[in-house]
Amino acid sequence: MTNFGTALLGAAMIVIGSIKTWLHMGSIPLLSLPTCNGETLNIALSDASVFERAHCWGCYMLAAGLIVASLAAYDRFAKRRSVAS
């Protein structure tokens, strides 16, 4: 993959991860878990901290996107330095 493609992939991962985290944080503060008996167990998340509520795959996607984009930027500047010297 080219350097531009890697940077574009990182930017897309950042946007997708940010949107998922934002939607997850704004969701209903009630976790509904189905049990083996066919009943539903409702857990209120209103007392949960921000870090507990933000725990979803969006956080990991955002972090991975930041890493991919920063590595693409580092690679681009490293190539510029090697050409200049």
C-alpha positions, 0 to 999 in steps of 0.5 A: 500500500502506498504512503497516501493509501496508508494515511487515508486508511488511518484517517478513515479508521479515526473517523469511524472510531470517533463516530462509534465512540460518540454514538456509544457514549450517547446511547441509552444508559441501560444494558439489557442482557438476555439470560439462559431462562429467556428473561432479560437482565437490565443493568443501569449504567448511570453510575458508571464512569466515563471510561466504563461507558466508553468501552467499545470497539470504537476506542480501539479503532480510534487508537489503531487509526492514530497509530496507522496515521502517525506511522504513515506520517513518520514514513513520509518525513523519513523518506524526505529526510533521506532524499535531502541528505 
